[in-house]
Amino acid sequence: MACSFVGGQDEIFNAILMEEYRTHPAATVQDYYKFIHQASMGPGHWKMDPGMALQYLRAEIRTLTKDSTQPLCQFLSPDSELIRINLRPYLAMNGDIDSLAEAFAQTSNNFQQSEKALETDLTLFISAVRKKKIPLSLDTVQSYIRRMRKEHFPAVHHSPQYEETYKPAYRVVFRKYLPVNIRYATHKN
């Protein structure tokens, strides 16, 4: 995927949503909500120090195998600065674990959450579903979003279907906190 998208903020976010659909066609409404929540609210619910971030990351990577066939990153924000770093290709390129944990901790502690942006992005998602660009039930999507709104937009896990199909393993980070060689590599994705 190219590093930058062309167009206004809404057009760019629509392109990001369509890339998510192309990449993960088995995603459910819960997974799209998680994706959109991460784009607007970041990993702020994970506020932690770098040592704790490193401990969690090391525990997770012990269960993973390297895989250079997966994309290194997935863009979450229209400015391409908030990204998911996929752990398997990161390991395959011998990415520095300490640096990634530090980037995650910095992102989680410095992310400015925006419920307004979340509402805007959820509206764009509903529109994509209404236009049948994303093949989900409009009623199901609207009902799910109403429920999340009532619950004050909590962070959620991926659906069991998504977990089984894609086995996600990533960290949400601001690209600016990554080492220069990794920031450069994310431009080539």
C-alpha positions in Angstrom: 0.0 0.0 0.0 1.3 3.5 -0.8 2.2 5.7 2.1 0.1 8.6 1.3 -3.5 9.0 0.0 -4.8 11.8 -2.2 -7.8 13.9 -1.3 -9.5 15.6 1.6 -9.6 14.0 5.1 -12.9 12.2 4.5 -11.8 10.9 1.1 -8.6 9.7 2.6 -10.3 8.0 5.5 -12.7 6.3 3.0 -9.6 5.0 1.1 -8.2 3.7 4.4 -11.5 1.9 5.2 -11.5 0.4 1.7 -7.9 -0.8 2.2 -9.0 -2.4 5.5 -11.8 -4.2 3.6 -9.4 -5.4 0.9 -6.9 -6.6 3.4 -9.3 -8.2 5.9 -12.5 -9.1 4.0 -13.7 -11.4 6.8 -13.8 -8.4 9.3 -17.0 -8.0 11.2 -18.6 -4.8 12.4 -16.7 -5.3 15.7 -13.4 -5.3 13.8 -14.2 -2.2 11.8 -15.3 -0.5 15.1 -11.9 -1.5 16.6 -10.1 -0.2 13.6 -11.9 3.1 13.6 -11.6 3.4 17.4 -7.8 3.0 17.1 -7.7 5.7 14.4 -9.5 8.2 16.6 -8.7 7.1 20.2 -5.3 5.5 19.6 -3.9 3.1 22.1 -4.6 5.6 25.0 -6.5 2.9 27.0 -3.1 1.2 27.3 -1.3 4.0 29.1 1.9 2.3 30.4 5.5 2.9 31.0 8.1 1.6 28.5 9.2 -1.2 30.8 5.7 -2.6 31.0 5.2 -2.1 27.2 8.4 -4.1 26.6 7.3 -6.9 29.0 4.0 -7.3 27.2 5.7 -7.1 23.8 8.3 -9.7 24.6 5.6 -12.1 26.0 3.6 -11.7 22.8 6.5 -12.2 20.3 7.5 -15.4 22.0 4.4 -16.9 20.4 5.0 -15.5 16.9 6.9 -16.7 13.9 8.6 -14.2 11.5 6.8 -13.5 8.3 8.1 -11.2 5.7 5.1 -11.7 3.4 2.8 -9.6 5.5 2.8 -5.8 5.2 4.9 -4.1 7.9 2.3 -1.5 8.6 -1.3 -0.5 8.1 -2.3 3.1 8.1 -5.0 4.3 10.5 -4.9 8.1 10.0 -5.4 10.2 6.9 -1.9 11.8 7.5 -0.4 8.3 7.6 1.3 9.0 10.9 -0.7 6.7 13.1 -0.1 3.1 12.1 -0.3 -0.5 13.1 3.1 -2.1 13.0 2.5 -5.8 12.3 4.8 -7.8 14.6 5.6 -10.8 12.3 7.2 -8.8 9.5 8.8 -6.5 12.1 10.5 -9.5 13.5 11.4 -10.7 10.1 13.3 -7.5 9.4 15.0 -7.8 12.8 13.2 -4.7 14.1 14.4 -3.5 17.5 11.9 -4.7 20.1 13.0 -2.1 22.7 12.4 0.7 20.2 9.0 -0.6 19.3 7.9 -0.9 23.0 9.2 2.6 23.6 7.2 3.9 20.5 4.1 2.2 21.8 4.5 3.6 25.3 5.1 7.1 23.9 2.1 6.9 21.6 -0.2 5.5 24.3 0.8 8.2 26.7 0.7 11.1 24.3 -2.2 10.3 22.0 -4.9 13.0 22.0 -8.2 11.1 21.8 -11.0 12.6 19.9 -14.6 11.4 20.3 -15.6 14.0 17.6 -13.2 12.3 15.1 -14.5 8.9 16.2 -18.1 10.0 15.5 -17.0 11.5 12.1 -15.2 8.3 11.1 -18.1 6.1 12.2 -20.4 8.2 10.0 -18.1 7.6 7.1 -18.1 3.9 7.9 -21.9 3.8 8.0 -22.0 5.6 4.6 -19.6 3.0 3.1 -21.9 0.2 4.3 -25.0 2.1 3.1 -23.4 2.4 -0.4 -22.5 -1.3 -0.2 -18.8 -0.7 -0.5 -18.3 -2.8 2.6 -20.7 -5.8 2.6 -22.1 -5.7 6.1 -25.7 -5.3 7.2 -26.6 -1.6 7.7 -29.0 -2.5 10.5 -26.3 -4.5 12.3 -23.7 -1.7 11.9 -26.1 1.0 13.1 -27.2 -1.1 16.1 -23.6 -1.9 17.1 -22.6 1.7 16.9 -25.6 2.9 18.9 -24.6 0.3 21.6 -21.0 1.5 21.6 -22.2 5.1 21.9 -24.4 4.2 24.9 -21.3 2.5 26.5 -19.2 5.7 25.9 -17.2 4.2 23.0 -15.2 1.5 24.8 -12.1 -0.2 23.3 -12.9 -3.7 22.1 -11.1 -6.8 21.1 -11.1 -8.3 17.6 -14.0 -10.7 16.9 -13.3 -14.4 17.2 -13.7 -14.7 13.4 -11.0 -12.1 12.8 -8.7 -13.6 15.4 -9.0 -17.0 13.8 -8.7 -15.9 10.2 -5.9 -13.2 10.6 -4.2 -13.9 13.9 -3.5 -10.2 14.4 -0.3 -9.2 16.2 0.6 -5.5 16.0 1.2 -2.3 17.9 -0.5 1.0 17.2 2.2 3.7 17.1 2.9 7.2 15.8 5.5 6.7 13.1 7.5 9.7 14.5 8.4 7.6 17.5 9.9 4.7 15.5 13.6 4.5 14.7 14.5 6.2 11.4 15.1 2.9 9.5 11.6 1.7 10.4 9.9 5.0 9.6 11.6 4.8 6.2 10.4 1.2 5.7 6.8 2.2 6.5 7.0 4.6 3.5 7.7 1.7 1.2 4.7 -0.4 2.2 
